[in-house]
Amino acid sequence: MNKGAKSSTDGEGAATPSHLFAARVKELGDWRGETLARLGSLIHEADPEAVLEFKWAKPSNSMSGVPVWSHDGIVCTGETYKSAVKLTFAKGAALSDSKGLFNSSLEGNTRRAIDFHEGDRIDENALKALFRAAVALNTSSK
């Protein structure tokens, strides 16, 4: 390895979240991977300090887990299904959604989600604003 190059594993040999995320995108290999990658980029643009982790590993998610973005607590998760990529905001019910992005998990008292389907256009500015509002909610409750 070249001096200064970053390894794809941490000191204990486990894959880093960035490596796992790239592997998940590649494994999907279709519009879902492209959508998940774009959502990850938008989240990073909205909050470069957001931390990407993987949680809840099980056979249905390739044993790598679910991508989770946090900043002073969980902000949102990104799950993939056959016909949708779902971005679930942990405290979505407490967020103002003036652009009407939330279209799933609307019945709960806490979470809200956005299901993206093949061919959907992502309102990038509204999504970044929603993510920033979720971070602000997390930081205000600290």
N, CA, C and O atoms as a GROMACS GRO file, in nm:
protein
  568
    1MET      N    1   0.084  -0.118   0.000
    1MET     CA    2   0.000   0.000   0.000
    1MET      C    3   0.088   0.123   0.000
    1MET      O    4   0.189   0.128   0.070
    2ASN      N    5   0.049   0.222  -0.078
    2ASN     CA    6   0.124   0.347  -0.084
    2ASN      C    7   0.111   0.423   0.046
    2ASN      O    8   0.007   0.418   0.113
    3LYS      N    9   0.218   0.492   0.082
    3LYS     CA   10   0.214   0.573   0.203
    3LYS      C   11   0.104   0.678   0.189
    3LYS      O   12   0.096   0.747   0.087
    4GLY      N   13   0.020   0.690   0.290
    4GLY     CA   14  -0.090   0.786   0.287
    4GLY      C   15  -0.218   0.728   0.230
    4GLY      O   16  -0.323   0.790   0.245
    5ALA      N   17  -0.213   0.614   0.166
    5ALA     CA   18  -0.336   0.553   0.113
    5ALA      C   19  -0.416   0.496   0.228
    5ALA      O   20  -0.360   0.446   0.326
    6LYS      N   21  -0.545   0.503   0.216
    6LYS     CA   22  -0.632   0.453   0.322
    6LYS      C   23  -0.670   0.310   0.295
    6LYS      O   24  -0.704   0.274   0.182
    7SER      N   25  -0.665   0.229   0.397
    7SER     CA   26  -0.706   0.090   0.386
    7SER      C   27  -0.858   0.082   0.389
    7SER      O   28  -0.924   0.169   0.445
    8SER      N   29  -0.913  -0.023   0.329
    8SER     CA   30  -1.057  -0.042   0.332
    8SER      C   31  -1.102  -0.113   0.458
    8SER      O   32  -1.220  -0.143   0.474
    9THR      N   33  -1.010  -0.142   0.547
    9THR     CA   34  -1.045  -0.206   0.672
    9THR      C   35  -0.987  -0.128   0.787
    9THR      O   36  -0.891  -0.053   0.771
   10ASP      N   37  -1.047  -0.146   0.905
   10ASP     CA   38  -0.991  -0.080   1.022
   10ASP      C   39  -0.879  -0.166   1.079
   10ASP      O   40  -0.843  -0.267   1.019
   11GLY      N   41  -0.826  -0.129   1.191
   11GLY     CA   42  -0.714  -0.201   1.250
   11GLY      C   43  -0.743  -0.345   1.284
   11GLY      O   44  -0.650  -0.425   1.298
   12GLU      N   45  -0.870  -0.382   1.298
   12GLU     CA   46  -0.904  -0.518   1.336
   12GLU      C   47  -0.945  -0.602   1.215
   12GLU      O   48  -0.987  -0.716   1.232
   13GLY      N   49  -0.934  -0.548   1.095
   13GLY     CA   50  -0.963  -0.625   0.976
   13GLY      C   51  -1.108  -0.618   0.930
   13GLY      O   52  -1.141  -0.679   0.828
   14ALA      N   53  -1.194  -0.548   1.000
   14ALA     CA   54  -1.334  -0.534   0.959
   14ALA      C   55  -1.346  -0.424   0.853
   14ALA      O   56  -1.273  -0.325   0.857
   15ALA      N   57  -1.436  -0.442   0.760
   15ALA     CA   58  -1.456  -0.342   0.656
   15ALA      C   59  -1.508  -0.212   0.716
   15ALA      O   60  -1.587  -0.214   0.811
   16THR      N   61  -1.463  -0.099   0.662
   16THR     CA   62  -1.511   0.030   0.708
   16THR      C   63  -1.653   0.053   0.656
   16THR      O   64  -1.694  -0.011   0.559
   17PRO      N   65  -1.730   0.143   0.720
   17PRO     CA   66  -1.863   0.173   0.669
   17PRO      C   67  -1.862   0.221   0.524
   17PRO      O   68  -1.950   0.185   0.446
   18SER      N   69  -1.763   0.302   0.487
   18SER     CA   70  -1.755   0.350   0.348
   18SER      C   71  -1.736   0.234   0.252
   18SER      O   72  -1.796   0.230   0.144
   19HIS      N   73  -1.651   0.138   0.290
   19HIS     CA   74  -1.627   0.021   0.207
   19HIS      C   75  -1.755  -0.063   0.197
   19HIS      O   76  -1.792  -0.108   0.088
   20LEU      N   77  -1.823  -0.083   0.310
   20LEU     CA   78  -1.948  -0.160   0.309
   20LEU      C   79  -2.054  -0.093   0.223
   20LEU      O   80  -2.129  -0.160   0.152
   21PHE      N   81  -2.059   0.040   0.229
   21PHE     CA   82  -2.157   0.115   0.152
   21PHE      C   83  -2.128   0.099   0.002
   21PHE      O   84  -2.219   0.073  -0.076
   22ALA      N   85  -2.003   0.115  -0.037
   22ALA     CA   86  -1.965   0.098  -0.178
   22ALA      C   87  -1.994  -0.044  -0.224
   22ALA      O   88  -2.040  -0.064  -0.337
   23ALA      N   89  -1.967  -0.141  -0.139
   23ALA     CA   90  -1.994  -0.281  -0.174
   23ALA      C   91  -2.144  -0.305  -0.191
   23ALA      O   92  -2.185  -0.377  -0.282
   24ARG      N   93  -2.227  -0.244  -0.105
   24ARG     CA   94  -2.372  -0.259  -0.116
   24ARG      C   95  -2.421  -0.200  -0.248
   24ARG      O   96  -2.502  -0.262  -0.317
   25VAL      N   97  -2.373  -0.082  -0.282
   25VAL     CA   98  -2.411  -0.016  -0.408
   25VAL      C   99  -2.373  -0.105  -0.526
   25VAL      O  100  -2.452  -0.125  -0.618
   26LYS      N  101  -2.252  -0.157  -0.523
   26LYS     CA  102  -2.204  -0.243  -0.633
   26LYS      C  103  -2.284  -0.373  -0.639
   26LYS      O  104  -2.319  -0.420  -0.747
   27GLU      N  105  -2.312  -0.431  -0.524
   27GLU     CA  106  -2.389  -0.556  -0.516
   27GLU      C  107  -2.528  -0.538  -0.577
   27GLU      O  108  -2.578  -0.628  -0.646
   28LEU      N  109  -2.591  -0.426  -0.552
   28LEU     CA  110  -2.724  -0.401  -0.608
   28LEU      C  111  -2.717  -0.392  -0.759
   28LEU      O  112  -2.798  -0.453  -0.829
   29GLY      N  113  -2.620  -0.318  -0.810
   29GLY     CA  114  -2.592  -0.314  -0.952
   29GLY      C  115  -2.703  -0.265  -1.043
   29GLY      O  116  -2.702  -0.293  -1.163
   30ASP      N  117  -2.799  -0.194  -0.990
   30ASP     CA  118  -2.910  -0.144  -1.072
   30ASP      C  119  -2.950  -0.006  -1.023
   30ASP      O  120  -2.873   0.060  -0.953
   31TRP      N  121  -3.068   0.037  -1.060
   31TRP     CA  122  -3.116   0.171  -1.022
   31TRP      C  123  -3.117   0.189  -0.871
   31TRP      O  124  -3.099   0.301  -0.822
   32ARG      N  125  -3.139   0.079  -0.795
   32ARG     CA  126  -3.141   0.091  -0.649
   32ARG      C  127  -3.003   0.129  -0.596
   32ARG      O  128  -2.992   0.212  -0.505
   33GLY      N  129  -2.899   0.069  -0.652
   33GLY     CA  130  -2.763   0.105  -0.612
   33GLY      C  131  -2.731   0.248  -0.648
   33GLY      O  132  -2.671   0.321  -0.568
   34GLU      N  133  -2.770   0.289  -0.768
   34GLU     CA  134  -2.747   0.428  -0.810
   34GLU      C  135  -2.820   0.525  -0.719
   34GLU      O  136  -2.766   0.629  -0.680
   35THR      N  137  -2.945   0.491  -0.684
   35THR     CA  138  -3.025   0.578  -0.597
   35THR      C  139  -2.964   0.585  -0.457
   35THR      O  140  -2.952   0.694  -0.400
   36LEU      N  141  -2.927   0.471  -0.402
   36LEU     CA  142  -2.867   0.468  -0.269
   36LEU      C  143  -2.737   0.548  -0.267
   36LEU      O  144  -2.710   0.623  -0.173
   37ALA      N  145  -2.656   0.533  -0.372
   37ALA     CA  146  -2.530   0.608  -0.380
   37ALA      C  147  -2.558   0.758  -0.386
   37ALA      O  148  -2.490   0.837  -0.320
   38ARG      N  149  -2.658   0.798  -0.465
   38ARG     CA  150  -2.691   0.940  -0.476
   38ARG      C  151  -2.741   0.994  -0.343
   38ARG      O  152  -2.704   1.105  -0.303
   39LEU      N  153  -2.824   0.918  -0.274
   39LEU     CA  154  -2.875   0.961  -0.144
   39LEU      C  155  -2.760   0.978  -0.045
   39LEU      O  156  -2.757   1.075   0.031
   40GLY      N  157  -2.665   0.884  -0.046
   40GLY     CA  158  -2.549   0.895   0.042
   40GLY      C  159  -2.468   1.020   0.013
   40GLY      O  160  -2.422   1.087   0.106
   41SER      N  161  -2.452   1.053  -0.115
   41SER     CA  162  -2.380   1.174  -0.153
   41SER      C  163  -2.452   1.299  -0.107
   41SER      O  164  -2.390   1.393  -0.057
   42LEU      N  165  -2.583   1.301  -0.124
   42LEU     CA  166  -2.663   1.417  -0.081
   42LEU      C  167  -2.656   1.436   0.069
   42LEU      O  168  -2.648   1.549   0.117
   43ILE      N  169  -2.660   1.326   0.143
   43ILE     CA  170  -2.650   1.334   0.289
   43ILE      C  171  -2.515   1.394   0.328
   43ILE      O  172  -2.506   1.479   0.416
   44HIS      N  173  -2.410   1.348   0.262
   44HIS     CA  174  -2.276   1.401   0.292
   44HIS      C  175  -2.267   1.550   0.256
   44HIS      O  176  -2.205   1.628   0.329
   45GLU      N  177  -2.329   1.589   0.145
   45GLU     CA  178  -2.330   1.731   0.108
   45GLU      C  179  -2.408   1.813   0.211
   45GLU      O  180  -2.368   1.924   0.245
   46ALA      N  181  -2.518   1.758   0.261
   46ALA     CA  182  -2.601   1.830   0.359
   46ALA      C  183  -2.529   1.845   0.492
   46ALA      O  184  -2.541   1.948   0.558
   47ASP      N  185  -2.454   1.743   0.531
   47ASP     CA  186  -2.385   1.746   0.660
   47ASP      C  187  -2.258   1.662   0.652
   47ASP      O  188  -2.262   1.542   0.678
   48PRO      N  189  -2.147   1.723   0.616
   48PRO     CA  190  -2.022   1.648   0.606
   48PRO      C  191  -1.979   1.581   0.736
   48PRO      O  192  -1.895   1.491   0.735
   49GLU      N  193  -2.036   1.625   0.850
   49GLU     CA  194  -2.002   1.564   0.978
   49GLU      C  195  -2.089   1.444   1.013
   49GLU      O  196  -2.065   1.379   1.114
   50ALA      N  197  -2.189   1.413   0.931
   50ALA     CA  198  -2.272   1.296   0.956
   50ALA      C  199  -2.186   1.170   0.950
   50ALA      O  200  -2.098   1.159   0.865
   51VAL      N  201  -2.212   1.079   1.040
   51VAL     CA  202  -2.135   0.955   1.049
   51VAL      C  203  -2.216   0.842   0.987
   51VAL      O  204  -2.333   0.823   1.019
   52LEU      N  205  -2.153   0.768   0.897
   52LEU     CA  206  -2.215   0.651   0.836
   52LEU      C  207  -2.171   0.527   0.913
   52LEU      O  208  -2.052   0.505   0.935
   53GLU      N  209  -2.268   0.447   0.954
   53GLU     CA  210  -2.243   0.320   1.022
   53GLU      C  211  -2.334   0.214   0.958
   53GLU      O  212  -2.424   0.246   0.881
   54PHE      N  213  -2.308   0.090   0.992
   54PHE     CA  214  -2.397  -0.019   0.952
   54PHE      C  215  -2.444  -0.088   1.078
   54PHE      O  216  -2.363  -0.122   1.164
   55LYS      N  217  -2.577  -0.110   1.088
   55LYS     CA  218  -2.636  -0.173   1.207
   55LYS      C  219  -2.733  -0.280   1.164
   55LYS      O  220  -2.776  -0.284   1.048
   56TRP      N  221  -2.766  -0.367   1.255
   56TRP     CA  222  -2.871  -0.467   1.238
   56TRP      C  223  -2.843  -0.567   1.125
   56TRP      O  224  -2.928  -0.589   1.038
   57ALA      N  225  -2.724  -0.626   1.126
   57ALA     CA  226  -2.689  -0.726   1.024
   57ALA      C  227  -2.778  -0.849   1.037
   57ALA      O  228  -2.801  -0.900   1.147
   58LYS      N  229  -2.827  -0.898   0.923
   58LYS     CA  230  -2.907  -1.020   0.916
   58LYS      C  231  -2.905  -1.070   0.772
   58LYS      O  232  -2.867  -0.996   0.682
   59PRO      N  233  -2.946  -1.194   0.748
   59PRO     CA  234  -2.938  -1.250   0.612
   59PRO      C  235  -3.010  -1.167   0.506
   59PRO      O  236  -2.965  -1.162   0.391
   60SER      N  237  -3.120  -1.103   0.541
   60SER     CA  238  -3.197  -1.028   0.441
   60SER      C  239  -3.126  -0.901   0.394
   60SER      O  240  -3.166  -0.843   0.293
   61ASN      N  241  -3.022  -0.856   0.465
   61ASN     CA  242  -2.946  -0.740   0.418
   61ASN      C  243  -2.800  -0.776   0.396
   61ASN      O  244  -2.710  -0.697   0.424
   62SER      N  245  -2.779  -0.896   0.345
   62SER     CA  246  -2.645  -0.945   0.307
   62SER      C  247  -2.548  -0.951   0.424
   62SER      O  248  -2.427  -0.949   0.405
   63MET      N  249  -2.601  -0.959   0.544
   63MET     CA  250  -2.522  -0.969   0.667
   63MET      C  251  -2.429  -0.850   0.691
   63MET      O  252  -2.349  -0.852   0.784
   64SER      N  253  -2.440  -0.747   0.608
   64SER     CA  254  -2.358  -0.628   0.633
   64SER      C  255  -2.434  -0.526   0.717
   64SER      O  256  -2.373  -0.438   0.777
   65GLY      N  257  -2.565  -0.537   0.721
   65GLY     CA  258  -2.645  -0.445   0.799
   65GLY      C  259  -2.708  -0.336   0.716
   65GLY      O  260  -2.702  -0.337   0.593
   66VAL      N  261  -2.768  -0.242   0.785
   66VAL     CA  262  -2.840  -0.130   0.723
   66VAL      C  263  -2.755  -0.005   0.737
   66VAL      O  264  -2.704   0.023   0.846
   67PRO      N  265  -2.738   0.072   0.628
   67PRO     CA  266  -2.666   0.198   0.642
   67PRO      C  267  -2.744   0.295   0.732
   67PRO      O  268  -2.864   0.315   0.714
   68VAL      N  269  -2.674   0.354   0.827
   68VAL     CA  270  -2.734   0.446   0.923
   68VAL      C  271  -2.648   0.572   0.928
   68VAL      O  272  -2.527   0.565   0.948
   69TRP      N  273  -2.712   0.687   0.908
   69TRP     CA  274  -2.641   0.814   0.917
   69TRP      C  275  -2.679   0.880   1.049
   69TRP      O  276  -2.797   0.894   1.081
   70SER      N  277  -2.578   0.922   1.126
   70SER     CA  278  -2.600   0.979   1.258
   70SER      C  279  -2.528   1.112   1.273
   70SER      O  280  -2.425   1.137   1.211
   71HIS      N  281  -2.586   1.196   1.356
   71HIS     CA  282  -2.523   1.320   1.402
   71HIS      C  283  -2.594   1.354   1.531
   71HIS      O  284  -2.708   1.400   1.530
   72ASP      N  285  -2.525   1.332   1.643
   72ASP     CA  286  -2.587   1.346   1.776
   72ASP      C  287  -2.708   1.256   1.788
   72ASP      O  288  -2.809   1.296   1.846
   73GLY      N  289  -2.700   1.137   1.735
   73GLY     CA  290  -2.809   1.039   1.734
   73GLY      C  291  -2.842   1.002   1.590
   73GLY      O  292  -2.798   1.068   1.496
   74ILE      N  293  -2.920   0.898   1.575
   74ILE     CA  294  -2.957   0.852   1.440
   74ILE      C  295  -3.041   0.958   1.371
   74ILE      O  296  -3.137   1.010   1.428
   75VAL      N  297  -3.003   0.989   1.248
   75VAL     CA  298  -3.080   1.082   1.165
   75VAL      C  299  -3.170   1.000   1.073
   75VAL      O  300  -3.292   1.018   1.071
   76CYS      N  301  -3.109   0.908   0.995
   76CYS     CA  302  -3.190   0.826   0.905
   76CYS      C  303  -3.118   0.698   0.868
   76CYS      O  304  -2.997   0.683   0.890
   77THR      N  305  -3.194   0.605   0.812
   77THR     CA  306  -3.142   0.479   0.763
   77THR      C  307  -3.175   0.468   0.615
   77THR      O  308  -3.267   0.533   0.566
   78GLY      N  309  -3.098   0.386   0.543
   78GLY     CA  310  -3.123   0.364   0.401
   78GLY      C  311  -3.136   0.216   0.372
   78GLY      O  312  -3.038   0.142   0.378
   79GLU      N  313  -3.256   0.173   0.340
   79GLU     CA  314  -3.280   0.031   0.311
   79GLU      C  315  -3.320   0.013   0.166
   79GLU      O  316  -3.378   0.103   0.105
   80THR      N  317  -3.289  -0.103   0.112
   80THR     CA  318  -3.325  -0.132  -0.027
   80THR      C  319  -3.417  -0.253  -0.032
   80THR      O  320  -3.397  -0.352   0.039
   81TYR      N  321  -3.517  -0.242  -0.116
   81TYR     CA  322  -3.615  -0.348  -0.139
   81TYR      C  323  -3.623  -0.371  -0.289
   81TYR      O  324  -3.560  -0.298  -0.366
   82LYS      N  325  -3.698  -0.470  -0.332
   82LYS     CA  326  -3.707  -0.500  -0.476
   82LYS      C  327  -3.756  -0.381  -0.557
   82LYS      O  328  -3.707  -0.356  -0.668
   83SER      N  329  -3.852  -0.307  -0.503
   83SER     CA  330  -3.911  -0.199  -0.583
   83SER      C  331  -3.891  -0.061  -0.522
   83SER      O  332  -3.949   0.036  -0.570
   84ALA      N  333  -3.808  -0.049  -0.418
   84ALA     CA  334  -3.790   0.082  -0.355
   84ALA      C  335  -3.659   0.091  -0.279
   84ALA      O  336  -3.604  -0.008  -0.232
   85VAL      N  337  -3.612   0.214  -0.268
   85VAL     CA  338  -3.505   0.249  -0.176
   85VAL      C  339  -3.573   0.338  -0.073
   85VAL      O  340  -3.633   0.440  -0.107
   86LYS      N  341  -3.564   0.298   0.054
   86LYS     CA  342  -3.636   0.367   0.162
   86LYS      C  343  -3.538   0.440   0.251
   86LYS      O  344  -3.444   0.382   0.306
   87LEU      N  345  -3.561   0.570   0.265
   87LEU     CA  346  -3.485   0.654   0.356
   87LEU      C  347  -3.578   0.685   0.473
   87LEU      O  348  -3.675   0.760   0.457
   88THR      N  349  -3.549   0.628   0.590
   88THR     CA  350  -3.635   0.643   0.707
   88THR      C  351  -3.570   0.738   0.807
   88THR      O  352  -3.458   0.714   0.853
   89PHE      N  353  -3.641   0.844   0.840
   89PHE     CA  354  -3.592   0.943   0.937
   89PHE      C  355  -3.642   0.904   1.076
   89PHE      O  356  -3.762   0.891   1.098
   90ALA      N  357  -3.548   0.886   1.168
   90ALA     CA  358  -3.580   0.836   1.302
   90ALA      C  359  -3.681   0.924   1.376
   90ALA      O  360  -3.766   0.872   1.447
   91LYS      N  361  -3.673   1.056   1.359
   91LYS     CA  362  -3.765   1.148   1.426
   91LYS      C  363  -3.845   1.227   1.322
   91LYS      O  364  -3.877   1.344   1.342
   92GLY      N  365  -3.877   1.162   1.212
   92GLY     CA  366  -3.943   1.228   1.100
   92GLY      C  367  -4.076   1.292   1.133
   92GLY      O  368  -4.111   1.396   1.075
   93ALA      N  369  -4.151   1.234   1.224
   93ALA     CA  370  -4.282   1.290   1.259
   93ALA      C  371  -4.269   1.428   1.322
   93ALA      O  372  -4.364   1.506   1.321
   94ALA      N  373  -4.153   1.458   1.378
   94ALA     CA  374  -4.132   1.587   1.444
   94ALA      C  375  -4.076   1.692   1.348
   94ALA      O  376  -4.052   1.806   1.387
   95LEU      N  377  -4.056   1.654   1.221
   95LEU     CA  378  -3.998   1.747   1.123
   95LEU      C  379  -4.105   1.810   1.036
   95LEU      O  380  -4.206   1.747   1.004
   96SER      N  381  -4.083   1.934   1.000
   96SER     CA  382  -4.170   2.001   0.904
   96SER      C  383  -4.132   1.949   0.765
   96SER      O  384  -4.014   1.950   0.728
   97ASP      N  385  -4.231   1.906   0.689
   97ASP     CA  386  -4.207   1.852   0.555
   97ASP      C  387  -4.286   1.933   0.453
   97ASP      O  388  -4.379   1.882   0.390
   98SER      N  389  -4.248   2.060   0.439
   98SER     CA  390  -4.324   2.151   0.353
   98SER      C  391  -4.323   2.109   0.206
   98SER      O  392  -4.413   2.146   0.131
   99LYS      N  393  -4.223   2.033   0.164
   99LYS     CA  394  -4.215   1.988   0.025
   99LYS      C  395  -4.285   1.854   0.002
   99LYS      O  396  -4.291   1.805  -0.110
  100GLY      N  397  -4.338   1.794   0.109
  100GLY     CA  398  -4.412   1.669   0.096
  100GLY      C  399  -4.327   1.550   0.054
  100GLY      O  400  -4.371   1.467  -0.025
  101LEU      N  401  -4.206   1.543   0.104
  101LEU     CA  402  -4.117   1.432   0.068
  101LEU      C  403  -4.160   1.300   0.132
  101LEU      O  404  -4.151   1.195   0.069
  102PHE      N  405  -4.207   1.306   0.256
  102PHE     CA  406  -4.245   1.182   0.324
  102PHE      C  407  -4.365   1.119   0.254
  102PHE      O  408  -4.469   1.183   0.237
  103ASN      N  409  -4.350   0.993   0.214
  103ASN     CA  410  -4.458   0.922   0.145
  103ASN      C  411  -4.477   0.780   0.197
  103ASN      O  412  -4.549   0.701   0.136
  104SER      N  413  -4.412   0.748   0.310
  104SER     CA  414  -4.419   0.613   0.364
  104SER      C  415  -4.405   0.619   0.516
  104SER      O  416  -4.350   0.715   0.570
  105SER      N  417  -4.454   0.516   0.583
  105SER     CA  418  -4.446   0.509   0.730
  105SER      C  419  -4.510   0.631   0.793
  105SER      O  420  -4.458   0.685   0.891
  106LEU      N  421  -4.621   0.675   0.738
  106LEU     CA  422  -4.687   0.797   0.785
  106LEU      C  423  -4.777   0.776   0.906
  106LEU      O  424  -4.819   0.872   0.970
  107GLU      N  425  -4.805   0.650   0.938
  107GLU     CA  426  -4.901   0.622   1.044
  107GLU      C  427  -4.839   0.625   1.184
  107GLU      O  428  -4.913   0.632   1.283
  108GLY      N  429  -4.708   0.621   1.196
  108GLY     CA  430  -4.643   0.616   1.326
  108GLY      C  431  -4.633   0.752   1.392
  108GLY      O  432  -4.658   0.855   1.330
  109ASN      N  433  -4.598   0.751   1.519
  109ASN     CA  434  -4.583   0.874   1.596
  109ASN      C  435  -4.441   0.929   1.595
  109ASN      O  436  -4.417   1.040   1.643
  110THR      N  437  -4.346   0.852   1.541
  110THR     CA  438  -4.206   0.893   1.550
  110THR      C  439  -4.139   0.900   1.414
  110THR      O  440  -4.092   1.007   1.374
  111ARG      N  441  -4.134   0.789   1.344
  111ARG     CA  442  -4.059   0.784   1.217
  111ARG      C  443  -4.144   0.829   1.099
  111ARG      O  444  -4.267   0.826   1.102
  112ARG      N  445  -4.073   0.869   0.995
  112ARG     CA  446  -4.132   0.897   0.865
  112ARG      C  447  -4.030   0.852   0.761
  112ARG      O  448  -3.910   0.854   0.786
  113ALA      N  449  -4.079   0.811   0.644
  113ALA     CA  450  -3.988   0.761   0.541
  113ALA      C  451  -4.021   0.818   0.404
  113ALA      O  452  -4.131   0.869   0.379
  114ILE      N  453  -3.922   0.808   0.318
  114ILE     CA  454  -3.940   0.844   0.177
  114ILE      C  455  -3.904   0.720   0.097
  114ILE      O  456  -3.792   0.670   0.105
  115ASP      N  457  -4.000   0.671   0.019
  115ASP     CA  458  -3.973   0.560  -0.072
  115ASP      C  459  -3.941   0.616  -0.209
  115ASP      O  460  -4.018   0.693  -0.266
  116PHE      N  461  -3.827   0.577  -0.260
  116PHE     CA  462  -3.785   0.616  -0.395
  116PHE      C  463  -3.802   0.494  -0.485
  116PHE      O  464  -3.755   0.385  -0.452
  117HIS      N  465  -3.870   0.512  -0.597
  117HIS     CA  466  -3.893   0.405  -0.693
  117HIS      C  467  -3.816   0.434  -0.822
  117HIS      O  468  -3.775   0.547  -0.846
  118GLU      N  469  -3.798   0.332  -0.902
  118GLU     CA  470  -3.725   0.348  -1.027
  118GLU      C  471  -3.784   0.462  -1.109
  118GLU      O  472  -3.905   0.467  -1.131
  119GLY      N  473  -3.699   0.552  -1.154
  119GLY     CA  474  -3.743   0.665  -1.235
  119GLY      C  475  -3.786   0.787  -1.157
  119GLY      O  476  -3.808   0.893  -1.216
  120ASP      N  477  -3.797   0.776  -1.023
  120ASP     CA  478  -3.834   0.892  -0.942
  120ASP      C  479  -3.725   0.998  -0.949
  120ASP      O  480  -3.606   0.968  -0.954
  121ARG      N  481  -3.768   1.122  -0.949
  121ARG     CA  482  -3.676   1.234  -0.942
  121ARG      C  483  -3.658   1.270  -0.795
  121ARG      O  484  -3.754   1.280  -0.720
  122ILE      N  485  -3.533   1.291  -0.756
  122ILE     CA  486  -3.502   1.328  -0.618
  122ILE      C  487  -3.498   1.481  -0.610
  122ILE      O  488  -3.421   1.545  -0.682
  123ASP      N  489  -3.580   1.539  -0.522
  123ASP     CA  490  -3.572   1.682  -0.497
  123ASP      C  491  -3.453   1.703  -0.404
  123ASP      O  492  -3.467   1.703  -0.282
  124GLU      N  493  -3.335   1.722  -0.465
  124GLU     CA  494  -3.210   1.724  -0.390
  124GLU      C  495  -3.205   1.835  -0.286
  124GLU      O  496  -3.162   1.811  -0.173
  125ASN      N  497  -3.248   1.954  -0.321
  125ASN     CA  498  -3.243   2.065  -0.225
  125ASN      C  499  -3.336   2.040  -0.107
  125ASN      O  500  -3.300   2.066   0.008
  126ALA      N  501  -3.456   1.990  -0.135
  126ALA     CA  502  -3.552   1.964  -0.028
  126ALA      C  503  -3.502   1.850   0.063
  126ALA      O  504  -3.519   1.855   0.184
  127LEU      N  505  -3.440   1.749   0.002
  127LEU     CA  506  -3.389   1.638   0.082
  127LEU      C  507  -3.276   1.683   0.173
  127LEU      O  508  -3.270   1.646   0.290
  128LYS      N  509  -3.184   1.764   0.119
  128LYS     CA  510  -3.075   1.815   0.203
  128LYS      C  511  -3.129   1.904   0.315
  128LYS      O  512  -3.080   1.898   0.427
  129ALA      N  513  -3.229   1.985   0.286
  129ALA     CA  514  -3.289   2.070   0.389
  129ALA      C  515  -3.356   1.984   0.497
  129ALA      O  516  -3.346   2.015   0.616
  130LEU      N  517  -3.422   1.876   0.456
  130LEU     CA  518  -3.487   1.787   0.553
  130LEU      C  519  -3.382   1.719   0.641
  130LEU      O  520  -3.400   1.706   0.762
  131PHE      N  521  -3.272   1.676   0.580
  131PHE     CA  522  -3.166   1.612   0.657
  131PHE      C  523  -3.107   1.712   0.758
  131PHE      O  524  -3.085   1.678   0.874
  132ARG      N  525  -3.082   1.834   0.713
  132ARG     CA  526  -3.028   1.937   0.804
  132ARG      C  527  -3.125   1.965   0.918
  132ARG      O  528  -3.083   1.986   1.032
  133ALA      N  529  -3.255   1.967   0.889
  133ALA     CA  530  -3.355   1.989   0.995
  133ALA      C  531  -3.353   1.874   1.096
  133ALA      O  532  -3.369   1.896   1.216
  134ALA      N  533  -3.333   1.752   1.046
  134ALA     CA  534  -3.326   1.636   1.136
  134ALA      C  535  -3.202   1.644   1.226
  134ALA      O  536  -3.208   1.610   1.344
  135VAL      N  537  -3.091   1.689   1.169
  135VAL     CA  538  -2.968   1.708   1.248
  135VAL      C  539  -2.992   1.816   1.353
  135VAL      O  540  -2.953   1.801   1.469
  136ALA      N  541  -3.055   1.926   1.313
  136ALA     CA  542  -3.083   2.034   1.407
  136ALA      C  543  -3.172   1.986   1.522
  136ALA      O  544  -3.152   2.026   1.637
  137LEU      N  545  -3.269   1.901   1.491
  137LEU     CA  546  -3.355   1.846   1.595
  137LEU      C  547  -3.272   1.760   1.691
  137LEU      O  548  -3.289   1.769   1.812
  138ASN      N  549  -3.184   1.677   1.636
  138ASN     CA  550  -3.098   1.594   1.723
  138ASN      C  551  -3.011   1.681   1.811
  138ASN      O  552  -3.000   1.656   1.931
  139THR      N  553  -2.948   1.782   1.754
  139THR     CA  554  -2.855   1.863   1.833
  139THR      C  555  -2.928   1.950   1.934
  139THR      O  556  -2.872   1.981   2.039
  140SER      N  557  -3.051   1.990   1.904
  140SER     CA  558  -3.126   2.074   1.999
  140SER      C  559  -3.173   1.996   2.121
  140SER      O  560  -3.198   2.054   2.226
  141SER      N  561  -3.186   1.864   2.107
  141SER     CA  562  -3.233   1.784   2.220
  141SER      C  563  -3.118   1.735   2.307
  141SER      O  564  -3.140   1.660   2.402
  142LYS      N  565  -2.995   1.776   2.275
  142LYS     CA  566  -2.878   1.735   2.356
  142LYS      C  567  -2.862   1.827   2.474
  142LYS      O  568  -2.770   1.809   2.554
   0.00000   0.00000   0.00000
